[in-house]
Amino acid sequence: MNGIATLFRRFGRFNLVGALGTVLQLAILAVLTKGFGLSSVASTPIAVELVLLHNFLWHERFTWNDRRADGTASPVIRLWRFHAANGVVSLCGNTLLMYCLVERLRLPMGPSALGAISLCALVNFRVADRWVYASGSSAR
């Protein structure tokens, strides 16, 4: 498969994992806000962290499974990179966007969370493909 086709296939897999993570994030947000009475701003980092771990495991086995055996960094290093990159983008981006959209603009939590997740996902794919799961020397 050529480079463009591989990139599109990988982006599709990334989005599938992301869709599963989105459902999980929305469910966790609902439980934390409705079940435990936490604000959306307090609930978002908790939900995002749990989804980060979920998504990392799926990306290891499904999205970038072909890069694990080609000399890419160890799983611990990949997890650290995933948290350093996707974690920062997701935690900061989602929390800031949720604050702006829900707390300040008073928009509904569900659509606001979907918008925040979608914006952060574009950045996350690029960083994951080029740094977290980069093959060989391109990871440096």
Buried (B, 14 or more C-beta within 10 A) or exposed (E): EEEEEEEEEBBEBBBEBBEBBBEBBBEBBBBBBEEEEBEBEEBBBBBBBBBBBBBBEBBBEEBBEEBBEEEBBEEEEBBBBBBEBBBEBBBEBBBEBBBEBBEEEEBEBEEBBBBBBEBBBEBBBEBBBEBBBBBEEEBE
